[in-house]
């Protein structure tokens, strides 16, 4: 039985944010270049599915995962 990793809530101070911005804001990446590569290579999941759109608009409640770490968009 696998225990799911905890999901950290990351408040964004609004209703939406772009995927690339959120990954840096949440501290999963240090640079935009790293974000771009990880998204293009299919290593980033949004709500459990691969999403290769760096400009995707995330909404409150969306869960973004990378390398076993998951963060949820909060207002």
MMTF fields as JSON, N, C-alpha, C and O atoms, coordinates in Angstrom:
{
  "mmtfVersion": "1.0.0",
  "mmtfProducer": "UNKNOWN",
  "numBonds": 299,
  "numAtoms": 300,
  "numGroups": 75,
  "numChains": 1,
  "numModels": 1,
  "chainsPerModel": [1],
  "groupsPerChain": [75],
  "chainIdList": ["A"],
  "bondAtomList": [4, 2, 8, 6, 12, 10, 16, 14, 20, 18, 24, 22, 28, 26, 32, 30, 36, 34, 40, 38, 44, 42, 48, 46, 52, 50, 56, 54, 60, 58, 64, 62, 68, 66, 72, 70, 76, 74, 80, 78, 84, 82, 88, 86, 92, 90, 96, 94, 100, 98, 104, 102, 108, 106, 112, 110, 116, 114, 120, 118, 124, 122, 128, 126, 132, 130, 136, 134, 140, 138, 144, 142, 148, 146, 152, 150, 156, 154, 160, 158, 164, 162, 168, 166, 172, 170, 176, 174, 180, 178, 184, 182, 188, 186, 192, 190, 196, 194, 200, 198, 204, 202, 208, 206, 212, 210, 216, 214, 220, 218, 224, 222, 228, 226, 232, 230, 236, 234, 240, 238, 244, 242, 248, 246, 252, 250, 256, 254, 260, 258, 264, 262, 268, 266, 272, 270, 276, 274, 280, 278, 284, 282, 288, 286, 292, 290, 296, 294],
  "bondOrderList": [1, 1, 1, 1, 1, 1, 1, 1, 1, 1, 1, 1, 1, 1, 1, 1, 1, 1, 1, 1, 1, 1, 1, 1, 1, 1, 1, 1, 1, 1, 1, 1, 1, 1, 1, 1, 1, 1, 1, 1, 1, 1, 1, 1, 1, 1, 1, 1, 1, 1, 1, 1, 1, 1, 1, 1, 1, 1, 1, 1, 1, 1, 1, 1, 1, 1, 1, 1, 1, 1, 1, 1, 1, 1],
  "groupList": [{"groupName": "UNK", "atomNameList": ["N", "CA", "C", "O"], "elementList": ["N", "C", "C", "O"], "formalChargeList": [0, 0, 0, 0], "bondAtomList": [1, 0, 2, 1, 3, 2], "bondOrderList": [1, 1, 2], "singleLetterCode": "X", "chemCompType": "L-PEPTIDE LINKING"}],
  "groupTypeList": [0, 0, 0, 0, 0, 0, 0, 0, 0, 0, 0, 0, 0, 0, 0, 0, 0, 0, 0, 0, 0, 0, 0, 0, 0, 0, 0, 0, 0, 0, 0, 0, 0, 0, 0, 0, 0, 0, 0, 0, 0, 0, 0, 0, 0, 0, 0, 0, 0, 0, 0, 0, 0, 0, 0, 0, 0, 0, 0, 0, 0, 0, 0, 0, 0, 0, 0, 0, 0, 0, 0, 0, 0, 0, 0],
  "groupIdList": [1, 2, 3, 4, 5, 6, 7, 8, 9, 10, 11, 12, 13, 14, 15, 16, 17, 18, 19, 20, 21, 22, 23, 24, 25, 26, 27, 28, 29, 30, 31, 32, 33, 34, 35, 36, 37, 38, 39, 40, 41, 42, 43, 44, 45, 46, 47, 48, 49, 50, 51, 52, 53, 54, 55, 56, 57, 58, 59, 60, 61, 62, 63, 64, 65, 66, 67, 68, 69, 70, 71, 72, 73, 74, 75],
  "secStructList": [7, 7, 7, 7, 7, 7, 3, 3, 3, 3, 3, 7, 1, 1, 1, 3, 3, 3, 2, 2, 2, 2, 2, 2, 2, 6, 6, 1, 7, 1, 1, 2, 2, 2, 2, 2, 2, 2, 2, 2, 6, 6, 7, 3, 3, 3, 6, 6, 3, 3, 7, 7, 7, 6, 6, 7, 3, 3, 3, 6, 6, 7, 3, 3, 3, 3, 6, 6, 3, 3, 3, 3, 3, 3, 7],
  "xCoordList": [0.84, 0.0, 0.882, 1.787, 0.614, 1.387, 0.635, -0.545, 1.322, 0.718, 0.989, 2.144, -0.066, 0.148, 0.91, 0.751, 1.738, 2.492, 1.528, 0.494, 1.857, 0.983, 0.979, 1.942, -0.117, -0.249, -0.117, -0.861, 0.835, 1.034, 0.145, 0.068, -0.526, -1.331, -0.456, 0.324, -0.587, 0.198, -0.772, -1.361, -0.943, -1.841, -1.245, -0.077, -2.056, -1.574, -2.117, -1.695, -3.049, -3.583, -4.534, -4.712, -5.14, -6.073, -6.795, -6.811, -7.39, -8.182, -7.451, -7.79, -6.444, -5.752, -4.298, -3.922, -3.489, -2.075, -1.625, -2.175, -0.651, -0.144, 0.741, 1.412, 0.726, 1.463, 2.938, 3.477, 3.598, 5.019, 5.304, 6.272, 4.463, 4.637, 4.443, 5.194, 3.421, 3.101, 4.221, 4.525, 4.835, 5.917, 7.081, 7.674, 7.404, 8.475, 7.987, 8.708, 6.77, 6.207, 6.126, 6.375, 5.777, 5.637, 6.985, 7.045, 8.066, 9.4, 9.824, 10.799, 9.109, 9.49, 10.669, 11.394, 10.866, 11.963, 12.557, 11.895, 13.825, 14.505, 14.465, 14.54, 14.347, 14.415, 13.352, 12.84, 13.041, 12.086, 12.57, 11.763, 13.877, 14.444, 14.198, 13.866, 14.367, 14.101, 12.626, 12.285, 11.759, 10.313, 9.972, 9.259, 10.484, 10.186, 10.584, 9.806, 11.801, 12.288, 11.425, 11.053, 11.107, 10.324, 8.933, 8.419, 8.321, 6.979, 7.03, 6.231, 7.96, 8.075, 8.369, 7.842, 9.205, 9.577, 8.482, 8.627, 7.392, 6.27, 6.426, 5.801, 7.251, 7.479, 6.523, 6.526, 5.707, 4.8, 3.37, 2.898, 2.698, 1.308, 0.4, 0.732, -0.742, -1.773, -3.015, -3.55, -3.46, -4.611, -4.427, -5.368, -3.189, -2.899, -2.607, -2.371, -2.62, -2.365, -1.215, -1.065, -0.409, 0.685, 0.104, -0.863, 0.709, 0.29, 1.542, 2.386, 1.662, 2.859, 2.645, 3.398, 1.637, 1.35, 1.828, 1.177, 2.953, 3.508, 2.562, 2.537, 1.784, 0.862, -0.517, -1.409, -0.717, -2.036, -2.468, -1.686, -3.707, -4.255, -4.693, -5.596, -4.055, -4.464, -5.531, -5.507, -6.459, -7.529, -7.367, -6.667, -8.006, -7.991, -8.472, -9.501, -7.719, -8.054, -7.249, -7.185, -6.628, -5.796, -4.585, -4.038, -4.178, -3.018, -1.938, -2.18, -0.745, 0.393, 1.438, 1.766, 1.959, 2.919, 4.177, 4.13, 5.317, 6.609, 7.511, 7.713, 8.05, 8.995, 8.515, 9.264, 7.281, 6.77, 6.274, 5.778, 6.394, 5.899, 4.66, 4.646, 3.613, 2.371, 2.005, 2.126, 1.551, 1.123, -0.23, -0.499, -1.093, -2.439, -2.563, -2.089, -3.198, -3.443, -4.537, -5.636, -4.245, -5.205, -5.328, -4.391, -6.505, -6.69, -5.857, -5.911],
  "yCoordList": [-1.188, 0.0, 1.247, 1.377, 2.148, 3.378, 4.513, 4.739, 5.207, 6.363, 7.59, 7.886, 8.314, 9.49, 10.577, 10.756, 11.291, 12.398, 13.506, 13.689, 14.242, 15.354, 16.442, 16.611, 17.158, 18.26, 19.56, 19.807, 20.388, 21.69, 22.729, 22.785, 23.55, 24.644, 25.865, 26.243, 26.488, 27.68, 28.807, 28.795, 29.786, 30.903, 31.828, 32.21, 32.179, 33.033, 34.461, 35.328, 34.709, 36.056, 36.458, 37.647, 35.495, 35.782, 34.523, 33.534, 34.56, 33.429, 32.536, 31.361, 33.083, 32.279, 32.726, 33.834, 31.813, 32.085, 31.139, 30.047, 31.54, 30.681, 29.583, 29.789, 28.426, 27.26, 27.57, 27.255, 28.183, 28.495, 29.403, 29.195, 30.41, 31.33, 30.605, 30.812, 29.754, 29.061, 28.123, 28.029, 27.434, 26.511, 27.237, 26.724, 28.419, 29.209, 29.765, 29.715, 30.292, 30.889, 29.874, 30.206, 28.635, 27.575, 27.029, 26.242, 27.44, 27.007, 25.666, 25.082, 25.162, 23.895, 24.061, 23.102, 25.278, 25.577, 26.934, 27.786, 27.119, 28.383, 29.328, 30.545, 28.764, 29.626, 29.258, 28.139, 30.231, 30.007, 28.977, 28.256, 28.897, 27.922, 26.494, 25.613, 26.275, 24.958, 24.598, 23.459, 25.572, 25.365, 24.955, 23.977, 25.709, 25.447, 24.03, 23.318, 23.623, 22.282, 21.186, 20.23, 21.325, 20.296, 20.159, 19.05, 21.293, 21.251, 20.627, 19.744, 21.077, 20.546, 19.049, 18.304, 18.603, 17.188, 16.314, 15.093, 16.932, 16.173, 15.698, 14.714, 16.382, 15.986, 16.643, 16.294, 17.589, 18.319, 17.819, 17.724, 17.505, 17.058, 18.143, 18.788, 18.332, 19.225, 18.363, 17.798, 18.27, 17.431, 15.996, 15.365, 15.491, 14.109, 13.803, 12.648, 14.829, 14.62, 15.499, 16.634, 14.975, 15.752, 16.959, 16.84, 18.113, 19.32, 20.036, 20.429, 20.204, 20.824, 22.286, 22.842, 22.915, 24.327, 25.196, 25.262, 25.848, 26.7, 27.844, 28.313, 28.295, 29.407, 28.997, 29.84, 27.725, 27.262, 28.047, 28.248, 28.481, 29.199, 28.198, 27.395, 28.245, 27.408, 28.138, 29.364, 27.388, 27.949, 27.459, 26.478, 28.132, 27.715, 26.263, 25.91, 25.435, 24.03, 23.099, 21.898, 23.636, 22.805, 22.298, 23.01, 21.058, 20.46, 20.217, 19.573, 20.743, 20.618, 19.726, 19.909, 18.753, 17.808, 17.754, 17.862, 17.583, 17.421, 16.622, 16.997, 15.523, 14.677, 14.337, 14.482, 13.89, 13.431, 14.507, 14.194, 15.765, 16.862, 17.441, 17.682, 17.667, 18.221, 19.485, 19.559, 20.483, 21.755, 22.123, 21.887, 22.715, 23.095, 24.618, 25.318, 25.116, 26.55, 26.961, 26.406, 27.926, 28.447, 29.965, 30.624, 30.512, 31.969, 32.777, 34.007],
  "zCoordList": [0.0, 0.0, 0.0, 0.824, -0.916, -1.021, -0.349, -0.615, 0.507, 1.173, 0.315, 0.01, -0.082, -0.922, -0.166, 1.042, -0.915, -0.318, 0.083, -0.558, 1.134, 1.527, 0.451, -0.298, 0.403, -0.548, 0.229, 1.178, -0.183, 0.458, -0.214, -1.441, 0.59, 0.057, -0.163, 0.711, -1.344, -1.678, -2.035, -3.116, -1.133, -1.426, -2.489, -2.411, -3.472, -4.564, -4.481, -5.246, -3.56, -3.401, -4.514, -4.775, -5.166, -6.252, -6.668, -5.936, -7.84, -8.308, -9.312, -9.45, -10.02, -11.022, -11.161, -10.777, -11.729, -11.963, -13.076, -13.217, -13.852, -14.925, -14.326, -13.315, -14.967, -14.475, -14.248, -13.187, -15.231, -15.096, -13.915, -13.183, -13.73, -12.608, -11.279, -10.326, -11.235, -9.994, -9.566, -8.377, -10.507, -10.165, -9.496, -8.547, -9.985, -9.344, -8.008, -7.012, -7.986, -6.779, -5.64, -4.481, -5.982, -4.975, -4.515, -3.571, -5.174, -4.777, -5.343, -4.871, -6.35, -6.954, -7.904, -8.167, -8.422, -9.341, -8.992, -8.398, -9.373, -9.123, -10.315, -10.15, -11.528, -12.703, -13.726, -13.751, -14.563, -15.634, -16.633, -17.22, -16.835, -17.751, -17.274, -18.067, -15.959, -15.388, -15.528, -15.845, -15.289, -15.416, -16.844, -17.069, -17.794, -19.204, -19.605, -20.239, -19.233, -19.574, -18.964, -19.644, -17.678, -16.985, -17.587, -17.728, -17.943, -18.533, -19.919, -20.231, -20.752, -22.116, -22.095, -22.921, -21.157, -21.073, -20.447, -20.384, -19.987, -19.457, -18.028, -17.633, -17.243, -15.859, -14.865, -13.684, -15.331, -14.455, -14.68, -15.813, -13.574, -13.631, -13.059, -12.064, -13.697, -13.177, -12.98, -13.934, -11.746, -11.393, -11.887, -12.371, -11.755, -12.079, -13.537, -13.889, -14.401, -15.822, -16.304, -15.852, -17.217, -17.793, -18.53, -19.281, -18.3, -19.02, -19.5, -18.695, -20.801, -21.387, -21.742, -22.542, -21.166, -21.457, -20.29, -19.248, -20.476, -19.417, -19.071, -17.933, -20.056, -19.845, -19.382, -19.295, -19.082, -18.622, -17.391, -16.461, -17.396, -16.245, -15.193, -15.427, -14.039, -12.919, -12.129, -12.019, -11.584, -10.768, -9.333, -9.085, -8.4, -7.001, -6.929, -7.505, -6.22, -6.058, -6.949, -6.687, -8.007, -8.873, -8.082, -7.24, -8.367, -7.71, -8.76, -9.78, -8.494, -9.399, -8.732, -7.56, -9.495, -8.934, -9.786, -11.012, -9.094, -9.747, -8.821, -7.666, -9.328, -8.595, -7.182, -6.216, -7.068, -5.787, -4.846, -3.764, -5.231, -4.401, -5.057, -6.264, -4.259, -4.783, -4.028, -2.805, -4.788, -4.204, -4.788, -5.966, -3.93, -4.343, -4.395, -3.501, -5.437, -5.596, -4.616, -4.643, -3.756, -2.784, -2.962, -3.413, -2.601, -2.753, -1.771, -1.782]
}
